[in-house]
C-alpha cells in the first residue's frame, strides 16, 4: 500500500519508520530537558565545591573575601543613590521650514542644545 503526500510516494513501512524516528527524537529531547532541570546548583553548593576542589582559592581566602564584599555591598544598598548627567551640543546647520503661515509664528530650532538629567 502506498500513500501519495505532496508528490512523495511512501509505503506504510516507511511512514511507520518515520513516526518511530519522530517518537525517538521527541523522547530524547524530553530526557535532555528533564536532565537539565536537575543540573542546577545553589550558590552555597558552588562555593563549597570550590573550596574542596581548588586549594589555591582556599589558600588565598578568595571565597571569604567574596562573602565580605557581598555583605559590604548589601549594607551600601541602604545609602541614598544620586547620579547626574549633562550634555551640550551645537549644530552648525539646523532644519528650517521654508513656509509662512499668517498668524502663526514658527521658530526654527536653536543651534545649541543643553540637557541635564538627574536620577
HUFENNOR-V897727 format. One record per residue. N is the residue number from 1. RES is the residue in one small letter. PSI is psi in radians with two decimals (* if undefined). Layout:
n->(N	N)
res->(RES	RES)
psi->(PSI	PSI)
This chain:
n->(1	2	3	4	5	6	7	8	9	10	11	12	13	14	15	16	17	18	19	20	21	22	23	24	25	26	27	28	29	30	31	32	33	34	35	36	37	38	39	40	41	42	43	44	45	46	47	48	49	50	51	52	53	54	55	56	57	58	59	60	61	62	63	64	65	66	67	68	69	70	71	72	73	74	75	76	77	78	79	80	81	82	83	84	85	86	87	88	89	90	91	92	93	94	95	96	97	98	99	100	101	102	103	104	105	106	107	108	109	110	111	112	113	114	115	116	117	118	119)
res->(x	x	x	x	x	x	x	x	x	x	x	x	x	x	x	x	x	x	x	x	x	x	x	x	x	x	x	x	x	x	x	x	x	x	x	x	x	x	x	x	x	x	x	x	x	x	x	x	x	x	x	x	x	x	x	x	x	x	x	x	x	x	x	x	x	x	x	x	x	x	x	x	x	x	x	x	x	x	x	x	x	x	x	x	x	x	x	x	x	x	x	x	x	x	x	x	x	x	x	x	x	x	x	x	x	x	x	x	x	x	x	x	x	x	x	x	x	x	x)
psi->(2.29	2.58	2.39	1.97	1.96	0.83	-0.02	2.34	1.97	2.45	2.92	-0.68	-0.67	-0.72	-0.75	-0.71	-0.71	-0.72	-0.65	-0.71	-0.70	-0.74	-0.75	-0.72	-0.84	-0.61	-0.77	-0.74	-0.73	-0.74	-0.71	-0.72	-0.80	-0.70	-0.52	-0.50	-0.70	-0.02	0.05	2.46	2.80	2.93	-0.68	-0.72	-0.71	-0.75	-0.70	-0.79	-0.59	-0.78	-0.63	-0.65	-0.29	1.69	-0.56	-0.66	-0.74	-0.67	-0.76	-0.12	0.56	-0.60	-0.75	-0.70	-0.67	-0.74	-0.75	-0.78	-0.69	-0.70	-0.68	-0.76	-0.65	-0.67	-0.59	-0.22	-0.35	-0.24	2.62	2.52	2.47	2.35	2.50	2.35	2.42	2.60	2.65	2.52	2.66	2.21	2.26	-0.43	2.28	2.79	2.37	2.58	2.07	0.62	2.69	2.18	2.19	2.30	-0.10	2.19	1.85	2.01	2.47	2.99	2.60	2.66	-0.40	2.49	2.50	2.53	2.30	2.28	2.29	2.52	*)
